[in-house]
Amino acid sequence: MTKNSADRTGETSATDQQPPSARRTVQAFSAGGIVLRGQDMQREILLVGRDQQYRGSQLWALPKGTPIPGESAQQTALREVREETGIEVAITGFAGVIAYSFLERGTRYRKRVAYYTMVAIGGDTSLHDHEYDFVAWFPLEEARHAMRYTNEADLVRKTTEGPMPIKPGDNSL
């Protein structure tokens, strides 16, 4: 079987040898954060990154991850941002949900990711876990160009123009 390499738009760079009708589809959910600091034109965003030797570049993205049983979307976002970045954060608003699909080992994943706006309240980027190679603060405009995934960059653009508040009791994500 050929290993699939998929991006967030669902495009694959290798063909899957199973017929499309034999593919299993899995619904997946994650939550993450758009961590901002600074004011107005000086605002920066926290991104996670890794070297991608096969592309000769770095991947920069928003921190996110999968819930553990019994965890709300907000709890997942707080935990995952802390683990992946080393930064303690507080939620300041709801940014939105992005959806995408990808192939991995013959399985089609349809993923939804809820993002929350956040501010840093402590921690240190040197304390990030090993899931990513780098954690760095970027000026907003530079981050939008550095981010690998267009859907995340678009959400950051919309969010920094005016984040939406968290709806009380919104556990539907």
N, C-alpha and C positions, 0 to 999 in steps of 0.2 A: 504494500500500500504506500502511496506517495504521501509524504507529510505535507499538509497544507499550511501555507503562510497567508494569513488573512489580515486585512486592515479593517478599520472601523466602518467602512462603507459596505463591507461584505464581499469585496473583490478578493479573489485568491490569485496567488502567483503560480500555483501548481494545480493541476487538475486532480480531482478526487476520482478514484477508480470505481467507486460504487455508483450504480445508476441513481439519478436524482430521487426517484420514487423510494429508494431503500434508505435514504437519509433520515435519521431521527432528528426531531426538532425539540429543543429544550428552551424553556423560558427562564431567564436569569435576571436577577436584580442586584444592584449595588447602590451605594450612597457615598457621597464625597463632598469635598469643600472647595470653595473659591475663597482662599484666604488672602485678605487685603490688608495693607497698612499704608499710612500716609494720608495726605489730604489732596484733593483736587488734582492738579497736574503732576503732583509728586507721588501719586499712588503707585504701589508695587503689589505684585501678586506672587504667591509662593507656588513653585512648580516642582515636580519630581522628574528625574531624568535617568536615562541609562544609555550607555554606549551601544550602538548597533553596528557591529563590525561589518556585517554583510552589506549594510547600506553605506558604510563609511561616514556615519553621522551620529548624532545624538537624538534620542526621542525625548521630548519634553511634554508633560501632560499634567492634568489636575489629579491630585490624590483622591483615591476612591477604593472601595472594597466591598466585600460580601458580608451580609449580616450573619451573626451567630444566632442560633435559635433563641427566640424570645426578645431579641433586640429590635428596637424601633429604628426607622430610617435615620432619625436624628442621632440616636446613640451610635449607630454604625458609622455615620459620617464623622462624628467626633472622635471615635476610637481609631478609625482608619487614618484620618489626617494625623493624629498624634503618633501612630505607629510608623507611618510612611515618611513623616517629615521631622519627627522629634519635637514638634511645636505643640504646646497646649493651646487650644482654641475655644472660642465661645461663638455660638451661632447668633448671627444678627439678622438673618432673613432667609427666605426661600428663593433660590435662583431659577429653578425649573427642572424639567426632566428631559433628558435626551434618550433617543432610542436608536439602536443600530443592530445589525446582525453580522455574524461571521461564521466561517466553517473551521472546525478543528477536529482532526482525525475522523472525518466522515459524519460529524454531527453538526447540524445547523443550530447556532445559538441566537436567540432573539433576546437582546438585552435592553433593559431600561435602567437608567442611572439617575437618581435624584441628587441634585446639588444644592447646597446651602451656602449662603455667604457667611463668612467668618472673619474674626479678628484674632490675632495672636495675643495670648495673655501670659505666656511663659514658655519655657522649654528652650531647646537649642537644636539647630539643624544637625549638629554632629551626632545627635542621639537617634537619628533615623534608622529604621530597620534595613535589612540587606535586600529588600525587594527592588529597590532602586539604587543606582550608583551615586546619584547626585540629588541634592535639594538646594534650590537657590531662589532668591528674591529677584524678580525682573520688573523693570518699569512696564506699565501696562501695554504700551504700544509695541515694545520689543517682545513681550511675551506672546502677543497675538501672532507675531510672525514666527516665533520659535516653536510654538505648539504644533505637534504633529497632526492632531485631529481637528479638522475644520469645524465639526459640530461643537466641540468644546470651546474653541476660539470664538465662535459665533455666540455661544451662551455667555462667555465672559464679556464680550462686547455689549450685548443686551443688558447684562446684569450691572455693569459699571455705569450704564446710562441711567439707572434707577432701579435698585433691587426691590423685589416684592416682599412684603412682610410674611412671616410664618403665620399660617392660619391656625388659631388655637384648636387643639385636639385633632390636627390633621395627621392621622396615622394610616391614611389610605394608600400611601406610597408603599 
